[in-house]
Amino acid sequence: LVSSVKAGLGGKGWLRAVLNSIEEVVEVQVEGKGEPCYCLAEHMPEDKMLENEGSAAGKRPDVSLDPRLQQEFSSAAVIILSTVDDGWMPGSKLAKAAAAASPEIVQELRTVLGGKGWLKRALEDDPNIEQIEVEGVDEPCFRVREDVLTSARQEAAEEGADEDPATETSSSRLIELAVDALSGDGVEYLEGNKLQKALMEVDPELVQEVRASLKGKGWLKRLFEGESRILQCEVGAKDEPCYRLASLGALPVSPAFPSILQAPRPAGPVRLLRPTIPPASMRGSALVAMQRGQGACGKGRACAA
């Protein structure tokens, strides 16, 4: 019945059309609801506004997060956001990356915060991360606050000036992890962003530490400078640096087109030769001779006549 009525009324908006035709039913607004709601006319308030009985003022009940849980998730999110070149991520991608890096923390947060919209609620009071709007992206996006990034850069610069041997040790450890990632079965090369993601999955804190010490964007390229076991290469239409084990040698060059397809164009203007069409009156041996290129008189040139 519902399907037939919906089809008869043209689909979208069919329920409103049906209910608006019933005098005993009226449309009302309900706090916290972004869609049409209905009630019996006898229950209609004067201001045509009903309270949401599901929770006070139509909002989710306040949830008190465990400070430990909130701090652990904040640290994981900061690390993830600090390793992207654009400096920000859409909420869906941040949630996916966080779930890959810290699955137990994310699962606990989702349970406490009630599923949909959990990421926004988890970060709304975070002192390190802010929500932004990005043109062309139809979902909330997040980035590390500028003052937090500035402070991290200053600390990294001070550590670099002191030539802390711990930084060199961290870089060496990360290079070893990169060699392991590039040594995987069937791996010919990895794009920079994929290699970075692989390193994040193994040791996100180490990635963040080394990235900060190498001043952010372009840090992976600087990390491998002078490393004889890792070769930077360019791959086809890839618009970013790629990396492979130096022991594999350079990437094979794709075969060139056959030379017959690469023949150079003739220098100078090209003339189109028009075929010689024999007159209809030409018959017999004269026609055969002309087809052989001897001319009508059989002397290898056109006859004077």
Helices and strands as residue ranges (DSSP letters): H 2-8, H 14-20, E 25-30, E 37-40, G 41-43, E 49-50, G 56-58, H 67-82, E 88-90, H 91-101, H 103-113, H 118-123, E 129-132, E 141-144, H 146-161, H 165-182, E 190-191, H 192-202, H 204-213, H 219-223, E 230-233, E 242-245, G 246-248, G 259-262, H 284-291
